[in-house]
Amino acid sequence: MPRQSISLTRPNDDWLKKMVESEEYSSKSEVINDLIRREREKQKEIDWLRAKLIKATESGFTELTAAEILK
């Protein structure tokens, strides 16, 4: 597994330590990897939504009212 050295602000390091001390995670690396996985998943959702919005915008506008669309 690749290793990486990073610098953290004191508040971030304190938070990481608390996460490990709470036994929710076994190491700081595990916390960081979980945060990155979550962010990657969030980015996938954002990319999917952005693609849907672009497709909808490119398909043109409708003359229907909101009530007609809901029917």
Secondary structure as UniProt FT lines:
FT   HELIX           10..21
FT   TURN            22..23
FT   HELIX           28..58
FT   HELIX           66..70
//
